[in-house]
Amino acid sequence: MSTFSFILEMRKVYPAPGRSPMAWHPLLSSVASLALRFARGSPCRTATAPGVEVSVFPFPSLVLYLAPLVTGLIILIAVLVLIRLSCGGVQAKRLREGIQDSTGSPTPLPTLSQTYATADEPMVQLSPGQLGSGQAEATRTVPPFQAQPLSSHLSLAVGTLSHPGIKRQRMPNEDSLFAVKGIRPQISQSQPFGLFIVADGMGGHMYGQEASRLGIQTMIDQVLPKISGSGELNEADFRRRLIDGAQAANHAIYQRNKVQHTEMGTTITAVLIVDATALVVNVGDSRTYLYRKDGGLRKITKDHSLVAYLVEAGIIQPDDIYNHPQRNQIYRSLGAEEVIPVDSFREQLQPGDTLLLCSDGLWEMVRDPLIQQILRKGADPSQTSSSLLQAALNGGGADNVSVIVIQVTKATGSRNMTGMQLLVKPETIEMPNMSQRQPNKSSQ
């Protein structure tokens, strides 16, 4: 019996002052009880020798006693993992309500020229000559922009669109978009860049819209002043600033939730292009794709959703994500926790590449083969955005749909530009004060 005294003592698990008892107390008690039964010899046979008594526990009995315990532990761990995935991230996307037509009749397909309701606060599009004044008329489509020189060999052309969808057309659009291009003034040579963001809000119609816009506002406040200055920055610096911007956005929404006693949140996917390098960050299930002629369509980002986890674990097939009953549940979003992990990726761009940023309202309605088919046509990015949006509406338009299409082509000439060119933003978003730009390191 003395051999098992240390196990028996484990049954006396006392909580520290001010803390709850340890969660594994019942497990230790079970193990200790089992050890006690072993020690008492209930399943044992006894061998004796002159002056010695030894209790021997047969191996088959050991297996019979331990097998149920190990099996139970494995099942418990699996259940806890599934519960965590189902309940995490702003109560996982359970707050993203599914809205159906109460009459049961199909809703007429809205045209692309349909105007937003006043409460939808449409995205503000600026003409190429305007630099962030915020006074341009609100419109649904982005006019084709002249490609901006990118490095000495590549240039960018951008198109964006956002639509509330068919089933939510009379409700505020919870998606938000932001796109800006500019030139960093450096000592050696100017450095073109672009920042592009798609955010998909959650938490009810008004709170979802508030979350996506707060996320974008905080992110651009953190990122733009630091990357648009003349300071020498390397790739690691740009990557760090992009991740820090996402973390700051998460903290802002988390604090707003505490003050308002709400559970709003947002997904986010953001791309920072500097010269010919694309740096990508992602939280949630909004996606960034890369289309390349010789490689086809490839998803750069990783979805933080329950169905994506089930696919990765081999429990369901990739095509099952489109009709799985829990397809809208995500386990990571901005605002869910005080600190969250932010995925980051890097892509080296080349002429002919197309980057696509989108909310799940696009990819849930339009399968990847059709997205690839549309991008393969190589049309003007504004037309490509329109084709993608129309495909999502034709597929049902069950959610808000937002896209940013960035085409990379060979530079046809050089343009002398300074500062930034705002392409699209939510109407309530304010451009940050660029007087906070990072000073040149050489002057410090």
GINORJO-V135921 format. One record per pair of residues at least 24 apart in sequence whose C-alpha atoms are under 10 Angstrom apart, sorted by the first residue. I is the first residue (numbers start at 1). GAP is how many residues later the second one is. Records with the same first field share a line. If there is no record, write none. Layout:
I->GAP / GAP
This chain:
1->34 / 35 / 37 / 38 / 39 / 40
2->37
3->32 / 36
4->28 / 31 / 32 / 34 / 35
5->27 / 30 / 31 / 34
6->26
7->24 / 25 / 26 / 27 / 28 / 29
8->24 / 25 / 27 / 28
27->42 / 46
30->39
31->35 / 38
34->31 / 32
38->24 / 27
82->224 / 227 / 228
84->222 / 247
85->219 / 220 / 221 / 222 / 224 / 244 / 245 / 246 / 247
86->219 / 220 / 240 / 243 / 244 / 245
87->219 / 242 / 243 / 244
88->217 / 218 / 241 / 242 / 243 / 244 / 245 / 248 / 249
89->174 / 175 / 176 / 177 / 178 / 195 / 215 / 216 / 240 / 241 / 242 / 243 / 244 / 245 / 246 / 247 / 248 / 251
90->112 / 113 / 164 / 172 / 173 / 174 / 175 / 176 / 239 / 240 / 241 / 242 / 243 / 244 / 245 / 246 / 247
91->112 / 172 / 173 / 174 / 238 / 239 / 240 / 241 / 242 / 245
92->110 / 173 / 192 / 212 / 213 / 214 / 234 / 236 / 237 / 238 / 239 / 240 / 241 / 244
93->108 / 109 / 110 / 172 / 173 / 191 / 212 / 213 / 233 / 234 / 235 / 236 / 237 / 238 / 239 / 240
94->108 / 109 / 232 / 234 / 235 / 236
95->107 / 108 / 109 / 110 / 113 / 168 / 169 / 170 / 233 / 234
96->105 / 106 / 107 / 108 / 109 / 112 / 232 / 233 / 303
97->105 / 106 / 107 / 108 / 231 / 302
98->69 / 70 / 230 / 300 / 301
99->68 / 69 / 299 / 300
100->67 / 68 / 298
101->65 / 66 / 67
106->60 / 61 / 290
107->59 / 60 / 62 / 289
108->58 / 59
109->56 / 57 / 58 / 281 / 284 / 285 / 287 / 288
110->53 / 55 / 56 / 59 / 280 / 283 / 284 / 287
111->279 / 282
112->28 / 29 / 49 / 51 / 274 / 277 / 278 / 281
113->26 / 27 / 28
114->26 / 49 / 55
115->24 / 25 / 48
116->24 / 47 / 48 / 53 / 54 / 55 / 56 / 57
117->52 / 53 / 54 / 55 / 56
118->54
119->51 / 52 / 53 / 54 / 87
120->43 / 44 / 49 / 50 / 51 / 52 / 53 / 54 / 86 / 89 / 306 / 307
121->51 / 52 / 88 / 305 / 306 / 307
122->40 / 41 / 42 / 50 / 51 / 54 / 303 / 304 / 305 / 306
123->37 / 38 / 39 / 40 / 53 / 54 / 55 / 300 / 301 / 302 / 303 / 304 / 305 / 306
124->53 / 54 / 298 / 299 / 300 / 301 / 302 / 303 / 304 / 305
125->35 / 36 / 53 / 54 / 297 / 298 / 299 / 300 / 301 / 302
126->295 / 296 / 297 / 298 / 299
127->294 / 295 / 296 / 297
128->293 / 294 / 295
129->292 / 293
130->290 / 291 / 292 / 293
131->49 / 51 / 288 / 289 / 290 / 291 / 292
132->48 / 288 / 289 / 290 / 291 / 292 / 293 / 298 / 299
133->289 / 297 / 298
134->288 / 290 / 291 / 292 / 293 / 294 / 295 / 296 / 297
135->292
136->291
138->288 / 289
141->241 / 242 / 244 / 245 / 283
142->239 / 240 / 241 / 243 / 244 / 281 / 282
143->238 / 239 / 240 / 280
144->236 / 237 / 238 / 239
145->235 / 236 / 237 / 278
147->260 / 261 / 262 / 263 / 264 / 265 / 266 / 268
148->33 / 34 / 35 / 44 / 45 / 46 / 260 / 261 / 263 / 264 / 265 / 266 / 267 / 268 / 269 / 273
149->33 / 34 / 42 / 43 / 44 / 126 / 259 / 260 / 261 / 262 / 263 / 264 / 265 / 266 / 267 / 268
150->32 / 33 / 41 / 42 / 43 / 44 / 123 / 124 / 125 / 126 / 127 / 258 / 259 / 260 / 261 / 264
151->38 / 39 / 40 / 41 / 42 / 123 / 124 / 125 / 126 / 259 / 260 / 263
152->39 / 40 / 123 / 124 / 258 / 259 / 260 / 261 / 262
153->122 / 123 / 197 / 198 / 256 / 257 / 258 / 259 / 260 / 261
154->121 / 122 / 195 / 196 / 197 / 198 / 254 / 255 / 256 / 257 / 258 / 259
155->37 / 120 / 121 / 195 / 196 / 251 / 252 / 253 / 254 / 255 / 256 / 257 / 258 / 259
156->25 / 36 / 37 / 38 / 117 / 195 / 197 / 198 / 225 / 250 / 251 / 252 / 253 / 254 / 255
157->24 / 197 / 223 / 224 / 225 / 248 / 249 / 250 / 251 / 252
158->38 / 196 / 197 / 198 / 222 / 223 / 224 / 226 / 227 / 246 / 247 / 248 / 249 / 250 / 265
159->197 / 221 / 222 / 223 / 224 / 225 / 226 / 227 / 244 / 245 / 246 / 247 / 248 / 264 / 265
160->36 / 196 / 197 / 198 / 221 / 222 / 223 / 224 / 225 / 226 / 229 / 242 / 243 / 244 / 245 / 246 / 263 / 264
161->197 / 221 / 223 / 224 / 225 / 227 / 228 / 240 / 241 / 242 / 243 / 244 / 263
162->36 / 196 / 197 / 223 / 224 / 227 / 238 / 239 / 240 / 241 / 242
163->198 / 226 / 227 / 229 / 230 / 234 / 236 / 237 / 238 / 239 / 240
164->197 / 229 / 233 / 234 / 235 / 236 / 237 / 238
165->196 / 197 / 224 / 227 / 228 / 231 / 232 / 233 / 234 / 235 / 236 / 237
166->226 / 227 / 228 / 230 / 231 / 232 / 233 / 234 / 235
167->226 / 229 / 230 / 231 / 232 / 233
168->37 / 229 / 230 / 231 / 232
169->228 / 229 / 230 / 231
171->34 / 35 / 229
172->32 / 33 / 34 / 35 / 36 / 37 / 228
173->27 / 28 / 32 / 33 / 35 / 36 / 39 / 226 / 227 / 228 / 229
174->25 / 26 / 27 / 28 / 29 / 30 / 31 / 32 / 33 / 34 / 35 / 36 / 37 / 38 / 39 / 92 / 225 / 226 / 227 / 228
175->24 / 25 / 26 / 27 / 33 / 34 / 35 / 36 / 37 / 38 / 91 / 92 / 93 / 183 / 184 / 185 / 186 / 224 / 225 / 226 / 227 / 228 / 251
176->24 / 25 / 32 / 33 / 34 / 35 / 36 / 37 / 38 / 39 / 40 / 90 / 92 / 183 / 224 / 225 / 226 / 227 / 248 / 249 / 250 / 251 / 253
177->35 / 36 / 39 / 91 / 93 / 180 / 181 / 182 / 225 / 226 / 227 / 246 / 247 / 248 / 249
178->35 / 38 / 39 / 42 / 92 / 226 / 244 / 245 / 246 / 247 / 248 / 251
179->91 / 92 / 225 / 242 / 243 / 244 / 245 / 246
180->44 / 92 / 240 / 241 / 242 / 243 / 244 / 245
181->91 / 92 / 238 / 239 / 240 / 241 / 242
182->46 / 92 / 235 / 236 / 237 / 238 / 239 / 240
183->44 / 45 / 46 / 47 / 91 / 92 / 233 / 234 / 235 / 236 / 237 / 238
184->43 / 44 / 45 / 46 / 47 / 48 / 90 / 233 / 234 / 235 / 236
185->43 / 44 / 45 / 46 / 47 / 232 / 233 / 234
186->42 / 43 / 44 / 45 / 46 / 47 / 254
187->43 / 44 / 45 / 253 / 255
188->44
190->40 / 85 / 226 / 227 / 228
191->37 / 39 / 83 / 84
192->36 / 81 / 82 / 83 / 84 / 225 / 226 / 227 / 228
193->34 / 35 / 79 / 80 / 81 / 82 / 83 / 84 / 85 / 227
194->30 / 34 / 77 / 78 / 79 / 80 / 81 / 84 / 212 / 226 / 227 / 228
195->25 / 28 / 29 / 32 / 47 / 75 / 76 / 77 / 78 / 79 / 83 / 84 / 85 / 227
196->24 / 73 / 74 / 75 / 76 / 77 / 84 / 161 / 208 / 209 / 210 / 227 / 228
197->71 / 72 / 73 / 74 / 75 / 83 / 84 / 85 / 91 / 160 / 161 / 206 / 207 / 227 / 228
198->68 / 69 / 70 / 71 / 72 / 73 / 84 / 88 / 89 / 90 / 159 / 160 / 161 / 204 / 205 / 206
199->66 / 67 / 68 / 69 / 70 / 71 / 83 / 84 / 85 / 86 / 87 / 88 / 135 / 158 / 159 / 160 / 203
200->65 / 66 / 67 / 68 / 69 / 84 / 85 / 86 / 133 / 158 / 159 / 160 / 161 / 200 / 201 / 202
201->63 / 64 / 65 / 66 / 67 / 132 / 133 / 158 / 199
202->61 / 62 / 63 / 64 / 65 / 131 / 132
203->59 / 60 / 61 / 62 / 63
204->58 / 59 / 60 / 61
205->59
206->58
207->50 / 55 / 56 / 57 / 58 / 59
208->55 / 56 / 57 / 58
209->55 / 56 / 57
210->43 / 54 / 55 / 56
211->38 / 39 / 41 / 42 / 43 / 45 / 46 / 52 / 53 / 54 / 55 / 56 / 123 / 124
212->37 / 41 / 52 / 53 / 54 / 55 / 56 / 122 / 214
213->36 / 40 / 53 / 212 / 213 / 214 / 215 / 216
214->35 / 36 / 38 / 39 / 42 / 51 / 52 / 214 / 215
215->30 / 31 / 32 / 33 / 34 / 35 / 36 / 37 / 38 / 50 / 51 / 52 / 53 / 119 / 120
216->29 / 30 / 33 / 50 / 52 / 54 / 209 / 210 / 213
217->28 / 32 / 35 / 208 / 209 / 211 / 212 / 213 / 214 / 215
218->27 / 28 / 29 / 30 / 31 / 32 / 33 / 34 / 35 / 211 / 214
219->24 / 25 / 26 / 27 / 28 / 29 / 30 / 31 / 33 / 51
220->25 / 26 / 29 / 209 / 210 / 211 / 212
221->24 / 27 / 28 / 209 / 210 / 211 / 212 / 213 / 215
222->24 / 25 / 26 / 27 / 210 / 214
223->25 / 49 / 209 / 214
224->196 / 207 / 208 / 209 / 210 / 212 / 213
225->206 / 207 / 208 / 209 / 210 / 211 / 212 / 213
226->208 / 210 / 211 / 212 / 213
227->45 / 47 / 210 / 211
228->191 / 192 / 206 / 208 / 209 / 210
229->190 / 205 / 206 / 207 / 208 / 209 / 210 / 211
230->207 / 208 / 209 / 210 / 211
231->206 / 207 / 208 / 209 / 210 / 211 / 212
232->206 / 207 / 208 / 209 / 210
233->205 / 207 / 208
234->40
235->39 / 42 / 43 / 44 / 111
236->43
238->34 / 35 / 36 / 41
239->33 / 39 / 40 / 41 / 42 / 105 / 106 / 107
240->104
241->31
242->28 / 29 / 30 / 37 / 38 / 39 / 100 / 102
243->27 / 36 / 37 / 38 / 39 / 98 / 99 / 100 / 101
244->98
245->25 / 36
246->24 / 35 / 36 / 37 / 88 / 94 / 95 / 96 / 97
247->87 / 88 / 91 / 92 / 93 / 94 / 95
248->86 / 91
249->85 / 86
250->33 / 83 / 84 / 85 / 86 / 87 / 88 / 89 / 90 / 92
251->83 / 84 / 85 / 86 / 87 / 88 / 89
252->82 / 83 / 86
253->81 / 82 / 83 / 84 / 85
254->80 / 81 / 82 / 83 / 84 / 85
255->80 / 82 / 83
256->79
257->78 / 79
258->77
263->72 / 73
264->69 / 70 / 71 / 72
265->67 / 68 / 69 / 70 / 71 / 72
266->66 / 67 / 68 / 69 / 70
267->37 / 63 / 65 / 66 / 67 / 68 / 92 / 93
268->65 / 66 / 74 / 89 / 90 / 91
269->32 / 74 / 75 / 88 / 89 / 90
270->74 / 87
271->73 / 74 / 75 / 84 / 85 / 86
272->74
273->73 / 74 / 75 / 76
275->73 / 74
276->71 / 72 / 73 / 74 / 75 / 132
277->69 / 70 / 71 / 72 / 73
278->67 / 68 / 69 / 70 / 71 / 77
279->65 / 66 / 67 / 68 / 69
280->63 / 64 / 65 / 66 / 67
281->61 / 62 / 63 / 64 / 65
282->51 / 59 / 60 / 61 / 62 / 63
283->47 / 48 / 49 / 50 / 51 / 57 / 58 / 59 / 60 / 61
284->45 / 46 / 47 / 48 / 49 / 50 / 58 / 59 / 75 / 76
285->43 / 44 / 45 / 46 / 47 / 48 / 73 / 74 / 75 / 78
286->71 / 72 / 73 / 74 / 75 / 76 / 77 / 116
287->69 / 70 / 71 / 72 / 73 / 75 / 76 / 116
288->67 / 68 / 69 / 70 / 71 / 115 / 116 / 117
289->65 / 66 / 67 / 68 / 69 / 79 / 82 / 83 / 116
290->57 / 59 / 63 / 64 / 65 / 66 / 67 / 82 / 85 / 116
291->61 / 62 / 63 / 64 / 65 / 80 / 81 / 84 / 85 / 116
292->57 / 58 / 59 / 60 / 61 / 62 / 63 / 80 / 83 / 84
293->59 / 60 / 61 / 79 / 82 / 83 / 85
294->58 / 59
296->57 / 73 / 76 / 77 / 79 / 80
297->57 / 58 / 59 / 71 / 72 / 74 / 75 / 76 / 78 / 79
298->57 / 70 / 74
299->56 / 57 / 69
300->44 / 45 / 46 / 47 / 55 / 56
301->42 / 43 / 44 / 56
302->41 / 42 / 43
303->27 / 28 / 29 / 40 / 57
304->25 / 26 / 27 / 28 / 29 / 39
305->24 / 25 / 26 / 27 / 28
306->24 / 25 / 26
319->48
321->43
322->41 / 42 / 43 / 44 / 45
323->41
327->37
328->32 / 36
349->59 / 60
350->58 / 59 / 60
351->56 / 57 / 58 / 59 / 60
352->24 / 26 / 55 / 56 / 57 / 58
353->25 / 53 / 54 / 55 / 56
354->24 / 27 / 51 / 52 / 53 / 54 / 55
355->49 / 50 / 51 / 52 / 53
356->29 / 47 / 48 / 49 / 50 / 51
357->45 / 46 / 47 / 48 / 49
358->30 / 43 / 44 / 45 / 46 / 47
359->40 / 41 / 42 / 43 / 44 / 45
360->39 / 40 / 41 / 42 / 43
361->28 / 31 / 32 / 35 / 36 / 37 / 38 / 39 / 40 / 41 / 42
362->26 / 27 / 28 / 29 / 30 / 31 / 33 / 35 / 36 / 37 / 38 / 39 / 40 / 41
363->25 / 29 / 38
364->28 / 31 / 32 / 33 / 34 / 35 / 37
365->24 / 26 / 27 / 28 / 29 / 30 / 31 / 32 / 33 / 34 / 36
366->24 / 25 / 26 / 27 / 28 / 29 / 30 / 31
367->24 / 25 / 28
375->30 / 32
378->29
379->28
380->25 / 26 / 27
381->24 / 25 / 26
382->24
